[in-house]
């Protein structure tokens, strides 16, 4: 599941960089740096999204108030 979140993060960063590069143009060094940054940021975004998702799911299962008394 973490791979899916990382892939989604990579794709979103890559699309954002592609829009900027399409608008202003770039050379090969910037293309390489953009690819490395996309991998790093995509992985980071994916891990953060996965941890937030699992935290949200674990809090969702626990009732907020104990009404059994």
NORZI-V33023 format. One record per pair of residues at least 24 apart in sequence whose C-alpha atoms are under 7 Angstrom apart, sorted by the first residue. I is the first residue (numbers start at 1). J is the second residue. D is the distance in whole Angstrom. If there is no record, write none. Layout:
BEGIN
<<I,J,D> <I,J,D>>
END
This chain:
BEGIN
<<2,46,7> <2,47,6> <2,50,6> <5,46,4> <5,49,7> <5,50,6> <6,42,6> <6,43,5> <6,45,7> <6,46,4> <6,47,6> <7,42,7> <8,46,7> <9,42,4> <9,43,7> <9,45,5> <9,46,5> <10,38,6> <10,39,6> <10,41,7> <10,42,4> <10,43,7> <13,38,6> <13,42,6> <14,38,6>>
END
